[in-house]
Amino acid sequence: MALFTDRADAGRQLAARLRHYRDRDDVVVLGLPRGGVPVAYEVARALHAPLDVFVVRKLGAPGREELAMGAIASGGARVLNRRVVDAYGLSEEDVEKVADREAIELARREQAYRDGRPPLSIAGRTVILVDDGLATGASMRAAVAALREHGAEWIVGAVPVSSVETCAAFEYCVDEMVCAHTPEPFFAVGLWYEDFAATTDDEVRRLLKEAGADER
């Protein structure tokens, strides 16, 4: 049985678990594109906090692109899954080829999503990092590493749904981890949504623009 109608519904449910961050001037909400942005939009709106996008790209293993060997994030942070790299005998050159290709797409998306607006400053701030669910967690780990480098004071990982194990693992990665639901067995993020249609670039741009207008 689905837990959420769609990502907007998931965001409203998640926001209810984050009420203690409402109306704080040090809080910023960051959505992981693309699917995390509609969730983050509802969180930011409920908490009266500014919204931005934080771009992360999965590094798919050559020949098995669906298998994440790591991820890169805004600001140049990189996280590698050494078990995958070693298990498939991948060289540093293999990793670099994929990382270089994904870095180009990461830069394109950052420019496209913001329509020229500069990223929000996160140094010394409380950052609520939102995705539409956690599977392997590679994307969020890369984002957390980048946020640490950018000087975030306090990092909250927040998702509507996750496996118990992945949610628990992130308690050692962030300052606070909020998983609204941890169903067992978990299987996959999309199973818990009635509507899990792909979020488009246009939708990401629209939501960021609307959030900026609300702030003004």
C-alpha positions in Angstrom: 0.0 0.0 0.0 1.3 3.4 -1.0 2.3 5.9 1.8 2.1 9.0 -0.4 -0.1 10.3 -3.2 2.8 12.1 -4.8 6.0 14.0 -3.9 4.0 17.0 -2.7 2.1 14.8 -0.3 5.4 13.2 0.8 6.8 16.7 1.4 3.9 17.8 3.6 4.2 14.6 5.7 8.0 15.1 6.0 7.5 18.7 7.0 5.4 17.6 10.0 8.5 15.8 11.4 10.6 18.9 11.0 8.3 21.4 12.8 11.1 22.2 15.3 13.0 24.0 12.5 10.1 26.3 11.6 10.6 30.1 11.5 14.3 29.9 12.2 16.4 32.4 10.3 19.4 30.1 10.2 17.6 27.4 8.3 17.9 26.7 4.5 16.2 23.8 2.7 18.1 22.1 -0.1 16.5 19.6 -2.5 18.4 16.9 -4.4 17.3 17.0 -8.0 15.3 16.1 -9.6 12.8 14.2 -7.4 13.8 15.7 -4.1 12.9 19.2 -5.2 9.1 18.9 -5.1 9.4 17.3 -1.6 11.8 20.0 -0.5 9.5 22.7 -1.8 6.7 21.6 0.5 9.2 21.4 3.4 10.5 24.9 2.8 7.0 26.3 2.5 5.9 24.7 5.8 9.0 25.8 7.7 9.0 29.3 6.2 12.6 28.7 5.0 14.4 29.5 1.8 14.7 26.8 -0.8 17.6 25.9 -3.2 18.7 23.0 -5.2 21.9 21.0 -4.5 23.0 19.0 -7.5 24.4 15.5 -7.1 25.2 13.1 -9.9 25.5 9.3 -9.5 28.6 7.7 -10.9 27.4 4.6 -12.7 29.8 1.7 -13.1 31.0 1.3 -16.7 28.8 -1.2 -18.5 26.5 -1.4 -15.4 25.3 2.2 -15.3 22.4 1.4 -12.9 25.0 0.3 -10.3 26.3 3.3 -8.3 30.0 3.2 -7.7 29.8 6.7 -6.1 28.5 10.2 -6.7 29.7 13.8 -7.1 28.1 16.9 -5.8 28.1 20.7 -6.1 31.4 22.1 -5.0 33.5 19.2 -6.3 32.9 16.7 -3.5 33.1 13.0 -4.5 32.1 9.8 -2.6 33.2 6.4 -3.9 31.8 3.0 -3.0 35.1 1.2 -2.8 33.4 -2.2 -2.5 31.8 -1.7 -6.0 35.0 -0.2 -7.5 37.1 -3.1 -6.2 34.6 -5.9 -6.9 34.4 -4.9 -10.6 38.1 -4.3 -11.0 37.6 -0.6 -12.0 40.7 1.5 -12.4 41.2 5.2 -11.4 41.0 6.0 -15.1 37.6 4.3 -15.3 36.3 6.3 -12.4 37.8 9.6 -13.8 36.1 9.1 -17.2 32.7 8.7 -15.6 33.3 11.5 -13.1 34.4 14.0 -15.8 31.3 13.2 -17.9 29.0 13.6 -15.0 30.7 16.8 -13.9 29.7 18.4 -17.2 26.1 17.4 -16.7 26.2 18.6 -13.0 27.4 22.0 -14.1 24.7 22.2 -16.9 22.0 21.4 -14.4 23.2 23.9 -11.8 23.0 26.6 -14.4 19.7 25.5 -15.9 17.9 25.1 -12.6 18.7 28.5 -11.1 18.2 30.6 -14.2 21.3 32.6 -13.3 20.4 33.0 -9.6 23.4 32.5 -7.3 23.3 29.6 -4.9 22.2 30.3 -1.3 25.0 30.8 1.2 25.1 27.8 3.6 28.2 28.7 5.6 27.3 28.7 9.3 23.7 27.7 8.6 21.5 24.8 9.4 20.9 22.9 6.2 17.9 20.5 5.7 18.9 18.2 2.9 15.9 16.6 1.2 15.4 13.8 -1.2 12.2 11.8 -2.2 13.6 8.6 -0.5 16.8 6.8 0.3 17.9 3.6 -1.5 21.7 3.2 -1.5 22.2 6.8 -0.1 25.1 7.5 -2.4 23.7 10.8 -3.6 23.0 12.1 -0.2 26.4 11.0 1.2 28.1 13.0 -1.6 25.9 16.0 -0.8 26.7 15.8 2.9 30.4 15.7 2.2 30.1 18.8 0.0 28.0 20.7 2.5 30.7 20.0 5.2 33.3 21.5 2.9 31.1 24.5 2.3 30.9 25.2 6.1 27.4 24.1 7.0 27.0 24.4 10.8 24.3 21.7 11.2 23.1 19.2 8.6 19.7 17.4 8.7 19.1 14.6 6.3 15.4 14.4 5.6 13.4 11.9 3.4 9.8 10.7 3.3 10.8 7.0 3.1 13.8 4.8 3.6 14.8 1.3 4.7 15.5 1.0 8.4 19.2 0.1 7.7 19.9 3.0 5.4 18.2 5.5 7.7 20.2 4.2 10.7 23.4 4.4 8.8 22.9 8.1 8.1 22.7 8.9 11.8 26.5 8.7 11.7 26.8 10.9 8.6 24.6 13.9 9.5 23.8 15.8 12.7 20.1 14.7 12.6 18.4 12.1 10.3 14.6 12.3 9.8 13.0 9.4 7.9 9.2 9.9 8.0 8.5 6.2 7.2 10.7 3.1 7.3 8.6 0.3 6.0 9.8 -3.3 6.0 10.4 -4.9 3.6 11.5 -1.8 1.7 12.3 -2.9 -1.8 12.3 0.5 -3.7 11.4 4.1 -3.1 8.9 4.3 -5.9 6.7 1.5 -4.5 5.6 3.8 -1.7 4.2 6.5 -4.1 0.9 6.3 -6.0 2.4 8.8 -8.5 6.2 8.5 -8.9 6.5 10.0 -12.4 9.8 11.5 -13.2 10.3 15.1 -12.2 11.3 17.3 -15.1 13.9 20.1 -15.3 11.0 22.5 -16.0 9.3 21.5 -12.8 12.5 22.0 -10.8 12.9 25.5 -12.3 9.3 26.4 -11.7 9.4 25.4 -8.0 12.6 27.2 -7.3 11.2 30.3 -9.0 8.0 30.1 -7.0 10.0 29.6 -3.7 12.1 32.6 -4.5 9.0 34.7 -5.2 7.5 33.6 -1.9 10.7 34.6 -0.1 10.6 38.1 -1.6 
